[in-house]
Amino acid sequence: MKEAGEALRVGQTKIYALIKTGELRTRKLGRRRLVLADDLNKFLEQLPSN
């Protein structure tokens, strides 16, 4: 989650909020919860452009 937050330049609280609302997809590997680069890119593509 830390790396995803750094990539988006947001805090962990925001990352967890995006996961909770389903806007950011995660995968589970054992106890770890991962955000794949593809999922991060898909999230960014869905954001409105200004």
C-alpha positions as CSV (number, residue, x, y, z in Angstrom):
1,M,0.0,0.0,0.0
2,K,2.9,2.3,0.7
3,E,4.2,2.1,-2.8
4,A,0.8,2.7,-4.3
5,G,0.4,5.8,-2.1
6,E,3.8,7.1,-3.2
7,A,2.9,6.5,-6.9
8,L,-0.3,8.5,-6.5
9,R,1.2,11.0,-4.0
10,V,-1.5,10.3,-1.5
11,G,-1.5,8.9,2.0
12,Q,-2.3,5.4,3.1
13,T,-5.7,6.5,4.5
14,K,-6.7,7.6,1.0
15,I,-5.4,4.4,-0.6
16,Y,-7.5,2.3,1.9
17,A,-10.6,4.5,1.2
18,L,-10.2,3.9,-2.6
19,I,-9.9,0.2,-1.9
20,K,-13.0,0.2,0.3
21,T,-15.1,2.0,-2.3
22,G,-13.9,-0.4,-5.0
23,E,-12.2,2.3,-7.0
24,L,-8.8,0.6,-6.6
25,R,-8.5,-3.1,-7.0
26,T,-6.2,-5.2,-4.8
27,R,-5.1,-8.8,-4.8
28,K,-4.4,-11.0,-1.8
29,L,-1.3,-13.1,-1.5
30,G,-1.2,-14.9,1.8
31,R,-1.6,-12.2,4.4
32,R,-0.4,-9.5,2.1
33,R,-2.8,-7.2,0.1
34,L,-1.2,-6.0,-3.2
35,V,-2.0,-3.3,-5.7
36,L,-0.8,-4.4,-9.1
37,A,0.8,-1.9,-11.5
38,D,-1.9,-2.7,-14.1
39,D,-4.7,-2.0,-11.5
40,L,-3.0,1.2,-10.6
41,N,-2.8,2.3,-14.2
42,K,-6.5,1.4,-14.8
43,F,-7.4,3.5,-11.8
44,L,-5.4,6.4,-13.2
45,E,-7.0,6.1,-16.7
46,Q,-10.5,6.3,-15.1
47,L,-9.7,9.7,-13.5
48,P,-11.2,12.7,-15.4
49,S,-8.6,14.8,-17.3
50,N,-8.6,18.6,-17.0
